């Protein structure tokens, strides 16, 4: 009976990016009145007819999700779980306001509770979707899986599985004196992350001014951590509005900010086109390490979209 299992979950958005995924979710949308969003490349998979529950998006999946995220209570994806994680990670805020997210595999054997917004709705929705497909529900809601740039601390006697996923969305801006060692830079970044409860696994890469492209300490650290090193000219950096500019630095190297400005520019490269919101999470912090020469300035900005090595190809 239509909506009998799903009337408490409306409005629902279903997402498919392949013809097989479209066909898998179409029957679910017919049964639930969910809207099925598909890319233009999948239009021919519905035999050229106009289906009342199907809508076509023309931008990227990430950009489209950002537009429709506030409009739905629940999302059902027929997509690889890792791809869903990367797509939704920048949109997640808190389980009290986030929509529930359920993932269905293309053959319809399993349904997964990925993020349990609205105090556990995803678990029950996962079970309802599993019942519809005759599939096996896999319950891994937000009380069991933590997806954030934040390093969550679990009590030693906690019964929750200690699973944390950290999307690579943090860009660390670095300014340093010539010859500053890897140890000084690495320690500074670790201390900033620890003080702000950021996971170092969420670091996408290092950003700095272009005259530091050959800085040995930075190169050694990036090679060891497999972080990209993004460099920008003083002309680019001085065009960025920052909270703590330095006149002295500006007179010396042509830009009043290196760490803050570089972090912001690097993060904005992974934002939606035209997005200029302030992404700076940590204003510049200056560090020195006893027994080591040199000093380092660190700032951190957050991107909307996760960095993957595909950007380097």
DOSEMAR-612647 format. One record per residue: residue number from 1; x, y, z of N, C-alpha, C in turn. Coordinates in steps of 0.1 Angstrom, whole numbers. Example, Ala and Ser with C-alpha at 12.3 -4.5 7.8 and 13.67 -1.06 7.14 Angstrom:
! DOSEMAR-612647
VOGU   i   n_x   n_y   n_z  ca_x  ca_y  ca_z   c_x   c_y   c_z
VOGU   1   132   -57    78   123   -45    78   132   -33    78
VOGU   2   128   -22    71   137   -11    71   129     0    79
This chain:
! DOSEMAR-612647
VOGU   i   n_x   n_y   n_z  ca_x  ca_y  ca_z   c_x   c_y   c_z
VOGU   1     9   -12     0     0     0     0     9    12     0
VOGU   2     6    22    -9    15    33   -11    16    42     2
VOGU   3    29    45     5    33    54    16    31    47    30
VOGU   4    25    35    30    23    29    43    35    28    52
VOGU   5    47    25    46    59    23    53    67    37    54
VOGU   6    63    46    45    72    58    44    66    71    47
VOGU   7    53    71    52    46    84    54    53    92    65
VOGU   8    61    86    74    67    94    84    80   100    80
VOGU   9    85    98    68    98   102    64    98   113    53
VOGU  10    87   118    50    86   128    39    91   141    43
VOGU  11    96   149    34    99   146    20   112   139    18
VOGU  12   112   130     8   124   121     6   129   125    -8
VOGU  13   143   126    -9   150   127   -22   157   114   -24
VOGU  14   156   109   -36   164    97   -40   174   102   -51
VOGU  15   186    96   -50   197   101   -59   203    88   -66
VOGU  16   203    89   -79   209    78   -87   218    85   -98
VOGU  17   229    79  -101   238    85  -111   241    76  -123
VOGU  18   235    64  -123   237    54  -133   224    49  -138
VOGU  19   222    44  -150   210    38  -154   205    27  -145
VOGU  20   214    18  -141   209     7  -132   205    13  -118
VOGU  21   211    23  -113   207    29  -101   194    36  -102
VOGU  22   192    42  -114   179    48  -117   167    38  -116
VOGU  23   169    27  -123   159    17  -124   157    11  -110
VOGU  24   167    10  -102   166     4   -89   157    13   -80
VOGU  25   159    26   -81   152    35   -72   139    40   -77
VOGU  26   136    37   -90   124    42   -96   112    36   -89
VOGU  27   113    22   -87   101    16   -80    99    21   -66
VOGU  28   110    24   -59   109    29   -46   102    43   -46
VOGU  29   105    51   -56    99    64   -57    84    63   -60
VOGU  30    81    53   -69    67    51   -72    59    47   -59
VOGU  31    66    40   -50    59    35   -38    59    46   -27
VOGU  32    68    56   -28    69    65   -17    66    80   -20
VOGU  33    64    83   -33    63    97   -37    76   105   -35
VOGU  34    87    98   -34   100   105   -33   103   110   -47
VOGU  35   111   121   -47   116   127   -59   130   120   -63
VOGU  36   131   115   -75   143   109   -79   151   118   -88
VOGU  37   163   122   -82   172   131   -90   182   124   -97
VOGU  38   184   127  -110   193   120  -119   201   130  -127
VOGU  39   213   127  -131   221   136  -140   215   135  -154
VOGU  40   218   145  -163   213   145  -176   217   133  -184
VOGU  41   229   127  -181   234   116  -188   225   103  -186
VOGU  42   216   103  -177   208    92  -174   194    93  -180
VOGU  43   191   105  -186   177   107  -191   172    96  -201
VOGU  44   181    91  -209   177    81  -219   173    68  -212
VOGU  45   177    66  -200   174    53  -193   160    51  -189
VOGU  46   152    62  -190   137    61  -188   129    62  -201
VOGU  47   136    57  -211   129    55  -224   124    68  -230
VOGU  48   130    79  -226   127    92  -232   113    98  -227
VOGU  49   106    91  -218    94    96  -213    96   104  -201
VOGU  50    86   112  -198    86   121  -186    80   114  -175
VOGU  51    88   111  -165    82   104  -153    79   115  -142
VOGU  52    67   114  -136    64   125  -126    72   126  -114
VOGU  53    80   115  -111    88   115   -99   103   118  -102
VOGU  54   106   119  -114   120   121  -118   123   135  -122
VOGU  55   134   141  -116   139   154  -119   154   153  -123
VOGU  56   158   161  -133   172   161  -138   179   173  -133
VOGU  57   192   170  -129   201   181  -125   212   182  -135
VOGU  58   217   194  -137   227   196  -148   240   201  -142
VOGU  59   241   204  -130   254   207  -124   260   195  -118
VOGU  60   271   196  -110   277   184  -104   269   179   -93
VOGU  61   271   167   -89   263   161   -78   265   169   -65
VOGU  62   278   172   -63   281   179   -50   274   193   -50
VOGU  63   275   200   -61   268   213   -61   253   212   -60
VOGU  64   247   202   -67   233   200   -66   228   196   -52
VOGU  65   236   187   -45   232   184   -32   232   196   -22
VOGU  66   242   205   -24   243   217   -16   230   225   -18
VOGU  67   224   225   -30   212   233   -33   200   227   -26
VOGU  68   198   214   -27   186   207   -23   187   202    -8
VOGU  69   198   202    -2   200   196    11   190   201    21
VOGU  70   187   214    22   178   219    32   163   215    29
VOGU  71   160   210    17   146   208    12   140   195    16
VOGU  72   149   185    20   144   172    22   147   167    36
VOGU  73   139   158    41   141   153    54   150   141    54
VOGU  74   150   133    42   157   121    41   163   120    27
VOGU  75   175   114    26   181   111    13   184    96    11
VOGU  76   180    91     0   183    77    -3   192    76   -16
VOGU  77   204    72   -15   213    71   -26   215    57   -31
VOGU  78   216    55   -44   220    43   -50   234    46   -57
VOGU  79   244    45   -48   257    50   -52   267    43   -42
VOGU  80   280    43   -46   290    37   -37   291    45   -24
VOGU  81   292    38   -13   292    45     0   303    55     1
VOGU  82   315    52    -4   326    62    -3   322    75   -11
VOGU  83   316    73   -22   312    85   -30   302    93   -23
VOGU  84   293    87   -16   282    94    -8   289   101     3
VOGU  85   298    95    10   305   101    21   312   114    16
VOGU  86   319   113     5   326   125     0   317   136    -4
VOGU  87   305   132    -9   295   142   -14   289   149    -3
VOGU  88   285   142     8   277   148    19   286   154    30
VOGU  89   299   150    31   307   155    43   307   170    45
VOGU  90   308   178    34   308   192    37   295   198    41
VOGU  91   284   190    40   271   195    43   266   192    57
VOGU  92   273   182    63   269   178    77   272   188    87
VOGU  93   262   190    96   264   199   107   262   193   121
VOGU  94   250   187   123   247   180   136   235   171   134
VOGU  95   235   159   141   225   150   139   211   155   142
VOGU  96   210   166   150   197   171   153   191   178   142
VOGU  97   199   182   132   193   190   120   196   184   107
VOGU  98   206   175   106   210   169    93   199   159    89
VOGU  99   196   158    76   187   148    71   193   134    73
VOGU 100   184   124    73   189   110    74   194   106    60
VOGU 101   204    98    60   210    93    47   211    78    47
VOGU 102   205    72    36   205    58    34   211    55    21
VOGU 103   219    44    20   226    40     8   221    26     4
VOGU 104   217    25    -9   213    12   -15   223     8   -25
VOGU 105   227    -5   -25   236   -10   -35   228   -12   -48
VOGU 106   235   -12   -60   228   -13   -73   221   -26   -75
VOGU 107   225   -37   -68   218   -49   -70   207   -51   -60
VOGU 108   205   -42   -51   194   -43   -41   196   -53   -30
VOGU 109   208   -57   -27   210   -67   -17   211   -61    -3
VOGU 110   217   -49    -2   219   -43    11   214   -28    11
VOGU 111   209   -24    22   206   -10    25   214    -6    37
VOGU 112   221     6    37   230    10    47   225    23    54
VOGU 113   224    23    67   221    36    74   235    43    76
VOGU 114   236    54    68   249    61    68   250    72    79
VOGU 115   240    81    78   239    92    88   225    92    93
VOGU 116   224    91   106   211    90   113   206   104   118
VOGU 117   202   113   109   197   125   113   184   123   120
VOGU 118   179   134   127   166   134   134   165   122   144
VOGU 119   176   121   152   175   111   163   172    97   159
VOGU 120   179    92   150   178    78   147   168    74   135
VOGU 121   163    84   128   154    81   117   160    72   106
VOGU 122   173    74   104   179    66    93   178    51    95
VOGU 123   179    47   108   179    32   111   165    27   106
VOGU 124   154    33   110   141    28   107   138    30    92
VOGU 125   143    41    86   141    42    72   149    32    64
VOGU 126   161    28    69   169    18    62   161     4    63
VOGU 127   155     2    74   147   -11    75   135   -10    66
VOGU 128   129     1    64   117     2    55   122     0    41
VOGU 129   133     6    37   138     5    23   142   -10    21
VOGU 130   148   -16    31   152   -30    29   140   -39    27
VOGU 131   130   -36    35   117   -44    33   112   -42    19
VOGU 132   112   -30    14   107   -28     0   115   -36   -10
VOGU 133   128   -37    -9   136   -44   -19   138   -58   -15
VOGU 134   134   -63    -3   138   -76     1   152   -77     4
VOGU 135   158   -66     9   173   -66    11   176   -67    26
VOGU 136   189   -68    29   194   -69    42   198   -55    47
VOGU 137   192   -50    58   196   -37    64   209   -37    71
VOGU 138   218   -27    69   230   -26    76   229   -13    84
VOGU 139   229   -14    97   227    -2   105   240     4   110
VOGU 140   243    16   105   256    23   109   253    38   110
VOGU 141   244    41   118   240    55   119   250    64   126
VOGU 142   247    77   128   257    86   133   261    83   147
VOGU 143   253    75   155   258    71   168   269    61   167
VOGU 144   271    55   155   281    45   154   292    49   145
VOGU 145   289    58   135   299    63   125   300    78   126
VOGU 146   312    83   129   315    98   131   322   103   118
VOGU 147   315   112   111   321   117    98   323   132   100
VOGU 148   335   137   102   338   150   105   353   153   105
VOGU 149   356   166   103   371   169   104   375   169   119
VOGU 150   365   168   128   368   168   142   372   154   147
VOGU 151   382   154   156   386   141   162   377   139   174
VOGU 152   369   129   173   360   126   184   367   118   195
VOGU 153   364   121   208   370   113   219   360   104   225
VOGU 154   363    91   225   354    81   231   358    77   245
VOGU 155   349    76   254   352    71   267   358    57   266
VOGU 156   368    53   274   374    40   273   364    28   274
VOGU 157   353    30   282   343    20   284   331    21   275
VOGU 158   332    30   265   321    32   256   318    19   248
VOGU 159   305    16   246   302     4   238   300     8   224
VOGU 160   302    20   220   300    24   206   313    19   198
VOGU 161   311    13   186   323    10   178   330    23   175
VOGU 162   343    23   176   351    36   175   355    38   161
VOGU 163   345    41   152   347    43   138   346    58   135
VOGU 164   357    64   129   356    78   125   362    80   111
VOGU 165   354    87   103   358    91    90   361   105    89
VOGU 166   373   109    84   377   123    84   379   127    69
VOGU 167   370   134    63   371   139    50   383   149    49
VOGU 168   390   149    38   402   157    37   398   171    32
VOGU 169   394   180    41   388   193    38   395   204    45
VOGU 170   406   202    53   413   212    60   426   216    52
VOGU 171   427   229    49   440   233    43   448   242    53
VOGU 172   460   238    55   469   244    65   478   254    58
VOGU 173   475   267    61   484   277    56   496   279    65
VOGU 174   508   279    58   521   280    65   529   291    60
VOGU 175   535   299    70   545   308    67   557   305    76
VOGU 176   569   305    71   580   302    80   593   309    76
VOGU 177   602   310    85   615   316    83   623   306    74
VOGU 178   632   311    66   640   303    57   648   293    66
VOGU 179   648   280    62   655   270    69   648   263    81
VOGU 180   635   267    83   628   261    94   626   246    91
VOGU 181   629   238   101   629   223    99   615   217    98
VOGU 182   615   205    93   602   198    92   597   196   106
VOGU 183   605   193   116   601   190   130   593   202   135
VOGU 184   598   214   133   591   226   138   577   228   132
VOGU 185   577   226   118   564   227   111   554   217   116
VOGU 186   559   204   116   551   193   120   545   194   134
VOGU 187   554   199   143   549   201   157   539   212   158
VOGU 188   541   222   151   532   234   151   518   229   146
VOGU 189   518   222   135   505   217   130   498   208   140
VOGU 190   506   199   146   500   189   155   494   196   168
VOGU 191   501   207   172   496   214   184   483   222   181
VOGU 192   483   228   169   470   235   165   459   225   164
VOGU 193   461   214   157   450   204   156   446   198   169
VOGU 194   455   196   178   452   191   191   444   201   199
VOGU 195   447   214   199   441   224   206   427   227   201
VOGU 196   424   224   188   411   227   182   404   214   180
VOGU 197   409   202   184   403   189   182   401   185   168
VOGU 198   410   189   159   409   185   145   417   173   143
VOGU 199   412   164   134   419   152   131   430   155   120
VOGU 200   442   151   122   452   153   112   449   146    99
VOGU 201   441   135   100   436   128    89   427   136    80
VOGU 202   422   147    85   413   156    77   421   167    70
VOGU 203   434   167    71   442   177    64   443   173    50
VOGU 204   440   182    41   440   180    26   454   183    21
VOGU 205   461   194    26   474   197    22   479   210    28
VOGU 206   491   214    24   497   226    29   497   237    18
VOGU 207   495   250    22   494   261    13   504   272    18
VOGU 208   511   278     9   521   289    13   523   298     1
VOGU 209   533   307     3   536   316    -8   546   309   -17
VOGU 210   547   314   -30   555   307   -40   570   307   -37
VOGU 211   575   317   -30   589   317   -27   593   306   -17
VOGU 212   583   299   -11   586   288    -2   585   274    -9
VOGU 213   583   274   -22   581   262   -29   593   252   -28
VOGU 214   605   258   -25   617   249   -23   621   248    -9
VOGU 215   612   251     1   616   251    15   617   236    19
VOGU 216   629   232    23   632   218    26   623   212    36
VOGU 217   621   219    47   612   214    58   598   211    53
VOGU 218   592   220    45   579   218    40   578   207    30
VOGU 219   588   206    22   589   195    12   590   181    19
VOGU 220   598   181    29   600   168    36   587   164    43
VOGU 221   580   173    49   568   170    56   557   166    46
VOGU 222   556   173    35   545   170    25   548   156    19
VOGU 223   561   153    17   564   140    11   561   129    21
VOGU 224   564   131    34   562   121    44   547   118    46
VOGU 225   539   129    46   525   128    49   516   126    36
VOGU 226   523   127    24   516   126    12   505   137    10
VOGU 227   510   149    15   501   161    13   506   169     1
VOGU 228   497   175    -7   501   184   -17   506   197   -11
VOGU 229   515   203   -18   520   217   -14   515   227   -24
VOGU 230   505   235   -20   500   245   -29   507   258   -27
VOGU 231   512   265   -37   519   278   -35   512   288   -44
VOGU 232   512   301   -38   505   312   -45   514   324   -45
VOGU 233   512   332   -55   521   344   -56   516   355   -46
VOGU 234   525   364   -43   522   375   -33   510   383   -39
VOGU 235   509   384   -52   498   392   -58   485   386   -54
VOGU 236   484   372   -55   472   365   -52   469   367   -37
VOGU 237   479   364   -29   477   364   -14   473   378    -9
VOGU 238   479   389   -14   475   402    -9   461   406   -13
VOGU 239   455   399   -22   441   403   -26   431   397   -16
VOGU 240   435   388    -7   426   381     3   425   389    16
VOGU 241   413   391    20   410   398    33   412   388    44
VOGU 242   421   392    54   424   383    65   422   390    78
VOGU 243   420   383    89   417   389   102   429   396   108
VOGU 244   441   390   105   453   396   112   464   399   102
VOGU 245   463   409    94   473   412    84   485   418    92
VOGU 246   497   418    85   509   423    91   515   433    82
VOGU 247   517   446    86   523   456    78   538   452    75
VOGU 248   544   447    86   559   444    84   560   433    74
VOGU 249   552   422    74   553   412    64   550   417    51
VOGU 250   540   426    50   536   432    37   548   439    30
VOGU 251   555   447    38   566   455    33   578   446    29
VOGU 252   579   434    36   590   425    33   588   417    21
VOGU 253   576   411    20   574   401     9   563   404    -1
VOGU 254   557   416     1   547   420    -8   532   416    -5
VOGU 255   530   409     6   516   406    10   516   406    25
VOGU 256   505   412    31   504   413    45   501   400    52
VOGU 257   498   389    44   495   377    51   500   365    42
VOGU 258   505   355    48   509   343    41   500   331    46
VOGU 259   501   328    59   494   316    64   479   317    62
VOGU 260   473   328    67   459   329    66   454   330    51
VOGU 261   461   339    44   457   341    30   458   328    22
VOGU 262   469   321    24   472   309    16   462   298    19
VOGU 263   458   297    32   448   287    36   435   290    30
VOGU 264   431   302    30   418   306    24   418   304     9
VOGU 265   428   307     2   429   306   -12   428   291   -16
VOGU 266   436   283    -9   436   268   -11   422   262    -9
VOGU 267   416   266     2   402   261     5   392   265    -5
VOGU 268   393   278   -10   383   283   -19   384   275   -33
VOGU 269   396   269   -35   397   262   -48   389   249   -48
VOGU 270   383   245   -36   375   233   -35   361   237   -30
VOGU 271   357   250   -33   344   254   -30   335   255   -43
VOGU 272   322   257   -41   314   259   -53   318   272   -60
VOGU 273   316   272   -74   319   284   -81   312   296   -76
VOGU 274   320   307   -74   314   319   -68   312   320   -53
VOGU 275   315   309   -46   314   308   -32   326   316   -26
VOGU 276   323   326   -18   333   335   -12   332   335     4
VOGU 277   324   326     9   322   327    24   336   325    31
VOGU 278   336   330    43   349   330    51   351   315    56
VOGU 279   362   309    51   364   295    54   375   294    65
VOGU 280   380   305    70   391   304    80   386   299    93
VOGU 281   391   288    98   388   282   111   397   286   122
VOGU 282   410   287   118   420   291   128   428   302   123
VOGU 283   428   314   130   437   325   126   451   321   129
VOGU 284   460   329   123   475   325   124   480   324   138
VOGU 285   487   313   140   494   310   153   509   309   150
VOGU 286   517   315   159   531   315   157   538   306   166
VOGU 287   547   297   161   553   287   170   568   287   168
VOGU 288   575   284   179   589   281   179   591   269   187
VOGU 289   602   262   185   605   249   192   618   250   198
VOGU 290   619   248   211   632   249   218   642   239   212
VOGU 291   654   244   210   664   236   204   664   236   189
VOGU 292   654   242   183   653   242   168   654   256   163
VOGU 293   660   259   152   660   272   147   648   274   138
VOGU 294   645   287   136   633   290   128   620   292   135
VOGU 295   610   297   129   597   298   134   587   296   123
VOGU 296   575   292   127   565   289   117   551   295   122
VOGU 297   544   300   112   531   306   114   521   296   107
VOGU 298   510   292   114   500   283   109   486   288   110
VOGU 299   478   286   100   464   290   100   457   278    93
VOGU 300   444   277    95   437   266    89   423   271    84
VOGU 301   420   266    71   407   270    65   401   257    61
VOGU 302   388   257    60   380   245    56   374   247    42
VOGU 303   375   237    34   369   237    20   355   230    21
VOGU 304   347   233    11   334   227    10   335   213     5
VOGU 305   345   210    -4   346   198   -10   359   191    -6
VOGU 306   359   178    -5   370   170    -1   381   170   -12
VOGU 307   393   171    -8   405   169   -18   407   154   -20
VOGU 308   408   151   -33   412   137   -37   424   138   -47
VOGU 309   431   128   -49   443   129   -58   439   130   -72
VOGU 310   426   129   -75   421   131   -89   424   145   -93
VOGU 311   424   155   -84   427   169   -87   441   171   -93
VOGU 312   450   162   -90   464   163   -94   466   157  -108
VOGU 313   456   150  -113   458   144  -126   454   153  -138
